[in-house]
Structures are given as C-alpha cells and as structure tokens.
Amino acid sequence: MENPDQRIRCAWANPKNALYIKYHDEEWGQPVFDDHRLFEMLILESFQAGLSWECVLNKREAFRRAFDEFDLEKVCAYDEEKVEALKQDAGIIRNRRKITAAVDNARIFKSIAAEYGSFADYLWGYTDRQVIYENDKTSSALSDRISKDLKKRGMRFVGTTIIYAYLQAVGIVNSHEDDCYLFQDKQERDER
C-alpha cells in the first residue's frame, strides 16, 4: 500500500493513522532488549486479544498514564482498589479479566527477570539473540513454546497468536512484508 511519503509499507499499516505509520516505521520489528519496553509491549499485546492492534495503539498514552508508565514495581503492587480504578478508566480497555491478568503477569514477569537476570535474557534466549525473518504467519513453533512456558508459569492472555504478535512487536521476529521498504532495507543491509 502506498503512503503519502511514497514509501511502500506493510499492508496493515493504516496510512490514515499517523500513530500507526510511526509505530510501523520506528518500532515494529526493531529488536528490543530493555525490560521496561518488553513489559509495556507484553501488557499492551495482552489487551489486544480479540481487538485490533490499532485500537490498542490509539489508547497507548492512556494505558501509559493508567499503568504508571508501566513501572513494573508499581504494577506488581496494584491492589483491588487500583484494579477497580482501572476498570473505570474510559481511556483504556476496561476488561476486568485483562486488567487483573496484567497485574498478575507483571508479578510473573518480575519473577522471570529475577530467575534469568532480565526478562530480555529469558525471551531472547529462545533464539540465541538472533532475529528470525519470516512473514505471513500468525503463530509458529517458537510462539507455541514461549506461550506454553508463560502459561505454565501462570500468565494469562499469552496464547500463541498473542505471543507471536509480541515477538513481532519486539523484533525477535521481523515480519515486514516483501514489498515493504523496511524489508528492502533489511535485504540491502544483509547484502553489504
């Protein structure tokens, strides 16, 4: 799909939504090793379940505000009163099951980070810190394994499709479409 700047992007990147274009161009598929950002994206992806990413992305700033800028320690300490306040926050997706899962998942995220030294070490350990280049998938053997492990540890809203989208978002899986300028940039870098 062509865009106003004449760049060809992945078909899903809505050219009428500047946030979406910026996300596609600057974030999606870029390797992330920072636990704070990995936590934010895990929470946002879990809220996407049953919805579009564009819907979540459009509410991202409200999520940041509501979830204390995704401060892991603060989210881990949320109590029932805070969960109720989040459920009343019209700026975010007010699904009680997703909100309580986000709090519980934060605690599990923290325990995984403590076990492995960082959540990034846990997550990137699945690929020996290598990026996987593939597109036109919604799940894979990798997302199946990670989803299964996270569920075993007690996380919720981390099915294989959500985890695959998460892996794409944080750059473990680079899924830019063949005609996307970012796929072409990747090809050019590999040829150098």
PETA-V138273 format. One line per field, one symbol per residue. psi: psi as a letter, one per 20 degrees, with the letter a starting at -180 (. if undefined). A space follows every 10 residues. Layout:
psi: ???
This chain:
psi: pqrhjjqprq hinoiiohgg gggghigpip ppjphghhgg hggghhihoi rqhhggghjg hhggghklkk oggghhipah ghghghhioi irologhhgh hggghghggg hgghhihqhg gggihhjkkq ppoqrkqirr hghggggggg ghiiqrllrh gghghghghj jhpokpqhip hhgggggghh i.
